[in-house]
């Protein structure tokens, strides 16, 4: 589906605004905007808006669900071969085969069983994807992710399975100041010598950039309200 003129204009305006804010936040932190990857979160977004962003040259996209991504991205990846699709939502072990086939980065590696299944599937199909460990940085009992104190041990475990661990990802506690959590993530990534930090969303990405985020995940600020 080609984007409508309205979709193209709206996405172009929002993309320019977000990029300008990213650049300003990076400059304030003494960093380069080029060192921050903007992941456009396309959950529940129509194909026309995604195509608009692609036509504007954007290439990094994030999806929360394997099934939804399977309905949108195979054809888009054929049309735009350099598209990079990040899985940023929880992954069930029984969806690992589909995820490894479709996605280019897995950002929500959060338990040993999933690590085992992903490692086996990547070996089976010969596709070694970069992975990020999801950290439950607020130690919230209801939230997925590895406890901060257990992250180093989990990293060793995943590396032993042959997984390519490039960094850490988190979602800070809702409704609380994200700054101490982002700082803690930066310290943890530094201690583990992991280069990539995926943190910060539409409401707090400037704070995340100030704390060293290499990836930010922005949805509604780019695309508008979800369908």
N, C-alpha and C positions, 0 to 999 in steps of 0.2 A: 504494500500500500504506500503510494507516494504521499508525502506530507502535504496538507492543505496550506494555502498561503498564510492562514491565521496561525497554524501550528509552527510554520517556519519562522514567522515573525516573532512569535512569543518565545520560542526556544532560543532564537538568536539573541533576543534581548536579555533573557535570564542567564544564558551562558556567558555573555559579555559581562554582566553584573557580577556573577560569581567569580569569574576569572580576575576581575578588577579587585575584588575583596581579598581573594587569595594572594594576589600580588602585593597588596597593601599589608596584609598580615605577615607575609614572608619578609618584606622589607623591614617592618617594625622589629621582627625577630632576628634580623641580620642574616636572613637566609635568601636563597634564590627561589623565585616562583617556579622555575623549571624543576626544582627538586621535590615538588609536591604534585602527586598524581591525583587528578580529580576523577573519582569514580561516579558516573552518573547512575543513580539507582532507579531502575526502570520498572520496579514492582508495580503491577496493576496499571501501567501506562500503555496507551494504545501505540500500535506500530508506527503511526504517522508521526508522533512526537519523537520516537526513537530514530526514525529515518531522518527527521529534520536535524537532529544532533549529529548523526553520521554524515549527512551532507555538508554540515558545517565543519567537518574535520575531526570531530570528537571520536575517540576510539575505545575508551575504557568504560565499561558498563558493569553494573552489579545487579544480580538477581537473587532473591531470597529463596525461591522454590525451584526445584529441578523440573517439576511438571510444567510450571508456567513458562520456564525458559525453553523447554522443549517445543512449546507451541509457538514461540516467537523467533528464536535465534538461529536455527539451522539454515534457513534461507538468508537471513541477514549476514551470517558468516560466509555464505557462498558469495554474496554480492560485495561484501567488504572483507576481504581475506585477512586484513591486518587488525580486525576487531579483536579486542581482548576482553573476555567475559569472566568476571569474578563471581564466585559463589560466596555470598555474604550472609546467608541464612543457615539455620540448622540443617544438617545432613543426616538422614536416616541411613543406616548401614545397607539396607536393601536397595537404596538408590545410588550406591557408589558407582556401579557400572555406567549408568546413564550420566552421572556427574563427570566422571573421568573422560567420557567420550565427548561431552559438550563444552565443559568449562575449560578455561585456561589457567585459572588460579583458584585454589580452595582456601578460603580464609577462615573457616570455622572448624578446624581440627580440634576436638575438645575431649576425646576419651580414647583409651587404649584400643577398644574393640574397633572403633572407626579407623584408627591408624592401621590396624592389622588388615582390615578389609581394603582400604585404599591402597596400601602397599602391594597387596596381592593383585588387585585389579590393574594397577599401573604396570606391574611386571608382566601380567598376562598380555596386555595390549601394547606394551612398549612405549608408553606415553608417561614420562616422568614430569608431573606438574609441580610447580612451586606451591608450597603450602604455608599458611600462617597458623600459629597456635592461638586459639581463642582463649583469652584469660578472663576469668570472672574477677575483675579488678576490684569490685566492691564487696567481694565475698558474700554475695546474695544467695541464699539457699534455693530460691526458686529459679535461678538463672543458670544457663549452661555455661561451660567454660572450665578451664583448669584453675585451681586455686593458685594465687601468686607464689605461695611457698612451695608448690609442687611443680612449678613450670620447668625448672632446671632438670629435674628428674625425668619429666615427660619428654623434654627435648632430646635427652640422651636416648630414651626409649624409641622415639620416632626415627631418629637418625640411625639407630641400630637396625631398624626395619628397611632402611634404604630410602626413606622419604626425604625430600628436598625441602627442608624447613628454612624459610627466608626471613621470617619475622613473627610479630605478634599482632593480634587484633583485639579490640575490646569495645564494649558498650558500657559507659559509666552508669551508675545508678540514676534512674529517672528522677528529676525534680531536685537533684542536689548539685552543688557546685562541682563541675567536672575537673577543675584545675588540679586538685591534689591527686586525683585518679590518673590524669594524663601524665603528671610528673612521675608518679610511681611507675607507670608503664614505661616511660623513657628510661628510668633508672634500671628497670628489669631488662629491657632490651639491650642496654649498654653492658650490663653485667654478663649477659649471655652472648654478647658479640653478634647480635642479630641486626641486620641492616634496615629492615622494613618495619615501620609502625603504622598500622591502619587504625586510625581513631579520629573521631570528629565527624559530626553529621550536620544537617542543615542549621541547627541552632547553636552549635558550639565549635564549628570547624576553625574559627580564628584562634580560639584558645588552644585547640589541638596543634595547630601550626606553630604557635609560640612555644609549645612543649616538644616540638621535634617530629610531628607527624609527617610521614612520607606519603601517606595516602589518606584522603578524606572521602567520605561517602555521602553524596548529596543527591536528594531526590526531588522533593516538592519545590525547593528553591530553583531548580532547573526546569522542571516539567510542568509545574502547577499542580493542582489537586489531582488525586488519583481517581480513576474511574471506579 
